[in-house]
Amino acid sequence: MSNEKKPDFSNVQSGSGTTEQSKPDFSNVQSGASSTEQITGGGGGTGGAGATTYTVAKGDTLSHIAKAHYGQASKWHAIFEANRDQLDDPDKIFPGQVLKLPASEG
C-alpha cells in the first residue's frame, strides 16, 4: 500500500443549470394575412387575367350570372368550369357562394 492521500470531496456540492436563454414570450402576438391579389385558379388558361368574383344572390343561376356579366346566358359553362373546385352540379349554387368569373374570351 502506498501512503498517497486520497482526494477529499466532502465539500463538493452539486447542482444543475443551463446555458440556454429563457424562451421569448409570444403570448401577445397576433397573426393575420391579407392580400390585394385576387385568388384565381383552375380552368382554361385564364391565368387570372381579368378574372373577377361574384357572390351568388337568392334566385341566381349560372345562366343569369353569365347573361349579366358576359351578355350571353350560354356562357354559363365557363363559370361552371372555372369553379369545378367547389361545384359538382351547375344547378346547385347557393346564396353567399363566391364564384370566380373568368375573363370573357370574346
N, C-alpha and C positions, 0 to 999 in steps of 0.2 A: 504494500500500500504506500501511496505517496502522501506527502503532507501538504498537498495543494489545498488551498481554501476553495470551497465551493461558493459560487456567486450567491448573494443574498437578495432574493426578490421579494422579500416580505413587505416592502413599502410600495410595490408596484400596484397601480390602480388601473382598471380597465374602463373603457367607455367606447362609444361609437359616435361617429359624426359623419357628415357628408360634405363633400366639396361642391355638390350641386347647388345652384342658386335656387331660391324659393321660386315657385311657379307663379307666373303673372296671373292676375285676376282679370278674366274676360267676362265677368258676370253682367256687366253693363253694356256689352257690345250688342248692337242690333244689326241684322243683316237685311239686305234687300237688293233687288236688281231692277233696273229699268233700262229701257232702250227706246230710241225713236225709230229703230229699224223695224220694218214690217216683217213679220214671220210669214214666210211663204214656203211652199214646197209642193211636191207631187208633180202632177201631170205635165205632159206635153211640151217641155222646154220653155215654159213661160219665164222661168228663172226669176220670177218676182218683178220683172219689168212691168210697171203699170198695174200690178195686181193690187186689189183693194179687198176690204172685207165688208160683209153685210150681216146685220143682226136680224134674224128672222122674226117677223111680226105675226100675230094671230091672223090666220086666213091665208098666209103666203103659200105659194107653191113655187117650185123651181121654174116653171114656165112663166109665172107672173114676175119673178125676180129677173129672169132673162129678158123679158119684154121691156121691163123698166130700165134695165142697165145696158142692154145691147140693141134694143129696138126690135128684137125678134124672139118670140117665145120658143122657137125651135132650138135656140142656143142653150137650153136647159142642160143638155148633155155636157157642155163644157164646165158648167158649175158642178154638176154631179161628179165628173171625173176629177176635178180639182179638189174635191172633198171626200174622196174614197176612203181616206183615213178615218173619217167619222160618219160616213153614210154608207149603209148597205142597201138601202132601198130608196129610190128617188121620191117615192110618195110618203116617206116618213121623215119629215123635218118638223122641228118644233119651235115655238116662240122662245126667243132668247139665245138660240143656237147661233154661233158666229161662223159664217161660211166665207171661204175665200172666193173672190170673184176674179178669175184670170183676165188678163188683158184681152180685149176683143181682137180677133185675128182678121178683122176687116170685113 
